[in-house]
């Protein structure tokens, strides 16, 4: 299965989870669950933007974008962070003005158990295939799904406390407190996401030497080609390589093209995070 196919599957699961939460929250006037459903919808939109960013980000570098399209990953996550911040405002508004009377129900507990099971499937899919494909995109998505899983556990805890409301003072509204806690969590997550991706956009053109040595060692294994310069640029979760090479003057175009193809395939096989390779032939 390819990267985008797995993310599409998890997006479907996230959409099902989001609707289950929203419908149950509205049915039982459970504002904490309504707020948590928004987090799941964000997970779904994040999956969609990841698919789009993944397709655009794989485009080759050109004269207009000499370092490729790697920044699209940052832009996609920045947009998600901003959207999440707006959702936090909505949840806070709900905290102050939502007047529904919540009555705890076993039905909600069953829904939450189903939701947690579905989220476990999503997390396992992203983790397993993220490691298999060495995909930072999927690994990051698994972290977001973990956060959604934890927030649903918090909702379950609020529900359990609501069942014990006879032991809780009347002036304490467990559902309201849960909704407020959810809004604080969403604000924290969104601000952290925006700061991280703005920083990434500002530093994305810096040369990255972290994997440069292992790339140079891999290039030494290839015969009939002399590497004069290696430049490694980290573009979001992936790397772009810019190579200057020298070959035998008598080599034919056909043999050179075959050699260039070999270099690219061997480097990408050695490190799955290498997505873009540009080779310049020098005298």
C-alpha positions in Angstrom: 0.0 0.0 0.0 1.3 3.4 -0.8 1.5 6.4 1.6 -1.5 8.3 0.3 -3.7 5.1 0.2 -3.1 4.5 3.9 -3.8 8.2 4.8 -7.0 7.9 2.7 -8.1 4.9 4.8 -7.3 6.7 8.1 -9.2 9.8 6.8 -12.3 7.7 6.4 -12.0 6.2 9.9 -11.5 9.8 11.3 -14.6 11.0 9.5 -16.7 8.2 10.9 -15.3 8.9 14.4 -16.0 12.6 14.1 -19.7 12.0 13.1 -20.2 9.4 15.8 -18.9 11.9 18.4 -20.9 14.9 17.0 -24.2 13.1 16.6 -23.9 11.5 20.1 -22.9 14.9 21.6 -25.8 16.7 20.1 -28.3 13.9 20.9 -27.4 13.8 24.6 -26.4 17.6 25.0 -22.9 16.5 25.9 -20.8 19.7 25.2 -17.5 18.0 26.0 -18.1 15.3 23.4 -19.2 18.0 20.9 -15.9 19.8 21.5 -14.0 16.5 21.1 -15.8 15.8 17.8 -14.2 19.0 16.4 -10.8 17.6 17.2 -11.6 14.5 15.1 -12.9 16.6 12.2 -9.5 18.4 12.3 -7.8 15.0 12.1 -9.8 14.3 9.0 -9.0 17.7 7.4 -5.3 17.1 8.3 -5.4 13.8 6.4 -6.8 15.5 3.4 -4.3 18.3 3.4 -1.5 15.8 3.9 -2.6 13.9 0.8 -2.7 17.1 -1.3 0.7 18.3 0.2 2.2 14.9 -0.5 1.3 15.1 -4.2 2.4 18.7 -4.6 5.6 18.3 -2.5 6.9 15.5 -4.7 7.2 17.7 -7.7 10.7 18.3 -9.0 12.7 21.4 -8.4 12.6 24.0 -11.3 13.8 27.5 -12.0 10.8 29.1 -10.1 11.3 26.8 -7.1 15.0 25.7 -7.1 14.6 23.9 -3.8 11.5 22.1 -4.8 8.0 22.2 -3.3 8.9 21.0 0.2 7.5 24.1 1.9 4.0 23.0 1.0 4.2 20.6 3.9 4.7 23.5 6.3 1.9 25.5 4.7 -0.5 22.6 5.0 0.2 22.1 8.7 0.2 25.9 9.3 -3.3 26.1 7.7 -4.4 23.2 10.0 -3.0 24.9 13.0 -4.8 28.2 12.2 -8.1 26.3 11.6 -7.6 24.5 14.9 -7.2 27.9 16.7 -10.5 29.1 15.2 -12.1 25.8 16.4 -10.7 26.6 19.9 -12.6 29.9 19.8 -15.8 28.1 18.9 -15.4 25.6 21.8 -14.8 28.5 24.2 -18.0 30.2 22.9 -19.8 26.9 23.5 -18.5 26.8 27.1 -20.1 30.2 27.8 -23.3 29.9 25.9 -24.3 26.2 25.5 -27.2 25.6 27.8 -28.0 22.0 27.1 -28.7 19.8 30.1 -26.5 16.7 29.9 -27.8 13.4 31.3 -25.1 10.6 31.4 -26.0 7.5 29.5 -24.6 4.0 29.0 -25.2 4.5 25.2 -22.6 7.3 25.2 -20.1 5.0 27.0 -20.7 2.4 24.3 -20.1 5.0 21.5 -16.9 6.1 23.2 -15.6 2.6 23.5 -16.3 2.1 19.7 -14.6 5.4 19.0 -11.5 4.4 21.0 -11.3 1.1 19.2 -11.5 2.8 15.8 -8.8 5.3 16.8 -6.5 2.4 17.9 -6.8 1.0 14.4 -5.9 4.4 12.9 -2.9 4.8 15.2 -1.6 1.2 14.4 -2.0 1.7 10.7 -0.1 5.0 10.7 2.6 3.7 13.0 3.2 0.4 11.2 3.2 1.8 7.7 5.0 5.0 8.8 7.9 2.8 9.9 7.7 0.6 6.8 7.7 3.6 4.4 9.9 5.7 6.7 7.3 8.4 6.3 7.6 11.3 8.6 4.2 12.5 7.3 2.4 9.3 8.6 4.4 9.3 11.9 3.3 12.9 12.6 -0.3 11.9 11.7 -0.1 9.0 14.2 0.9 11.6 16.9 -2.1 13.7 16.1 -4.3 10.6 16.3 -2.8 9.7 19.6 -3.7 13.2 20.8 -7.3 12.6 19.7 -7.3 9.2 21.4 -6.2 10.9 24.7 -8.8 13.6 24.4 -11.5 10.9 24.0 -10.2 9.2 27.1 -10.7 12.5 28.9 -14.3 12.6 27.6 -14.8 9.1 29.0 -13.5 10.3 32.3 -15.9 13.2 32.3 -18.7 10.8 31.6 -17.7 8.5 34.5 -17.7 11.6 36.8 -21.1 12.6 35.5 -22.5 9.2 36.6 -21.3 10.1 40.1 -22.9 13.6 40.1 -24.9 12.9 43.3 -21.6 13.0 45.1 -20.5 16.3 43.4 -21.6 19.7 44.6 -24.4 21.3 42.5 -22.4 24.4 41.6 -19.8 22.2 39.8 -20.8 21.4 36.2 -18.6 18.5 35.1 -19.6 18.9 31.4 -18.7 22.6 31.4 -15.3 21.9 33.0 -14.6 19.2 30.4 -15.5 21.6 27.6 -13.3 24.3 29.0 -10.4 21.9 29.4 -10.9 20.8 25.8 -10.7 24.4 24.5 -7.5 25.0 26.4 -6.0 21.8 24.9 -7.0 22.9 21.4 -5.5 26.3 21.8 -2.3 24.8 23.1 -2.1 22.3 20.2 -2.9 24.9 17.5 -0.4 27.5 18.8 2.4 24.9 19.1 1.6 23.7 15.6 1.7 27.2 14.1 4.9 28.1 15.8 6.6 24.9 14.7 5.7 25.3 11.1 6.5 29.0 10.9 9.9 28.2 12.2 10.2 25.4 9.7 9.4 27.8 6.8 11.9 30.3 8.0 14.8 27.7 8.2 13.9 25.4 5.3 16.7 26.6 3.0 19.5 25.9 5.4 21.8 23.2 4.3 21.4 20.0 6.3 24.6 18.0 7.1 22.8 15.4 9.2 22.7 12.7 6.5 25.4 14.2 4.2 28.1 11.8 5.3 26.0 8.7 4.8 25.0 9.9 1.3 28.6 10.5 0.3 29.5 7.0 1.5 26.7 5.6 -0.6 27.9 7.6 -3.6 31.4 6.1 -3.2 30.0 2.7 -4.0 28.9 3.8 -7.5 31.6 3.3 -10.2 32.4 5.4 -13.3 31.2 8.6 -11.7 33.1 11.3 -9.7 31.1 13.3 -7.2 32.4 16.9 -6.9 29.8 18.5 -4.7 26.9 17.3 -2.5 24.3 19.6 -1.0 21.5 18.3 1.2 18.5 20.5 1.9 15.8 19.4 4.5 12.4 20.2 3.1 9.9 19.6 5.9 9.9 15.8 6.6 12.1 15.0 3.5 15.4 15.8 1.8 16.4 17.3 -1.5 19.8 16.5 -2.9 21.8 18.7 -5.3 24.8 16.9 -6.8 27.6 18.0 -9.1 29.2 15.1 -10.9 32.0 14.4 -13.4 32.2 11.4 -15.7 34.6 10.1 -18.4 34.6 12.5 -21.4 34.1 9.5 -23.8 31.0 8.2 -22.1 27.9 8.1 -24.4 24.7 9.9 -23.6 22.8 6.6 -23.2 25.4 5.3 -20.7 25.4 8.6 -18.8 21.6 8.6 -18.5 21.7 5.0 -17.3 24.3 6.0 -14.7 22.3 9.0 -13.6 19.2 6.7 -13.1 21.3 4.3 -11.1 22.5 7.1 -8.8 19.0 8.3 -8.1 17.5 4.8 -7.5 20.4 3.8 -5.3 20.2 6.9 -3.1 16.4 6.7 -2.7 16.7 3.0 -1.8 19.3 3.8 0.8 17.1 6.5 2.5 13.3 6.7 2.0 13.3 10.3 3.2 15.2 11.4 0.0 12.5 12.6 -2.4 14.2 15.0 -4.8 17.5 14.6 -6.6 19.0 17.0 -9.1 22.2 16.1 -10.8 24.4 18.7 -12.6 27.1 17.4 -15.0 30.3 19.5 -14.9 33.6 19.4 -16.8 
